[in-house]
Amino acid sequence: MKVKRLYRTQHDRKLAGVCGGLGKYFNIDPTVVRIIFILLIIPTAFLTMPIAYLIATFLIPNEQDVI
């Protein structure tokens, strides 16, 4: 049984690979995750989502470190 792991992608990254990794983890297109992220930036006053992205960058391991 293969365990599903969350990691930042190496090949589908625009900044740090967080949205690409979330897309792979939830089996959805990473572009959809990026659009949702951008749409959530507006109601959170441009502060909460970028901080969450920065924290995720440090907490979620890089793909090459996991595999």
C-alpha angles and dihedrals in degrees: 000000000000117000116225110237130195115223140150110262124241099200103036101047132127099173116351101340097251097125091043090052093047090050092053092045094052094036095240132121110278088224089065090052090050092050091049089049092052092046090052092051092069100057092041091060094247092287115082100050097048089049090049090050091050092049091047089051090060098038102043112073122236117257095243090053092054102043 
